[in-house]
Amino acid sequence: MDSQQVDGTRVHLYLWSERLQDVWEKQSEIDSIEEWMKVAVSRHIFALLECVGYARGIVTHTYKDKIFKETAKWEIRRHVDFLSLVELRRVTGLFVNSDFMKAA
């Protein structure tokens, strides 16, 4: 569609499609994981990495030391792109959208 400006910023409008909705929802799940990882403790990040690996059907590193927290986050970011929307929702349901953080 023809693009316009809103508050001086150029915006792009796209016709709705199922594919666009899936991409949008998948990115929303990834964004919620990113926000959660900002406040999660190391052991929860390591557990998330194992769950993401399990969802992909691969073996991931098992980290224990806090110095590997950023490495684990990097691995999570690398793997989530390969997960389907359903798999992402399962993972975010386990960690991000649960009371898991309250158990810390």
ABEGO torsion letter per residue (X at the ends): XBBBBBGGBBBBBBBBBAAAAAAAAAAAAAAAAAAAAAABBAAAAAAAAAAAAAAAGBBBBBBABAAAAAAAAAAAAAAAAABBAAAAAAAAAAAAABAAAAAX
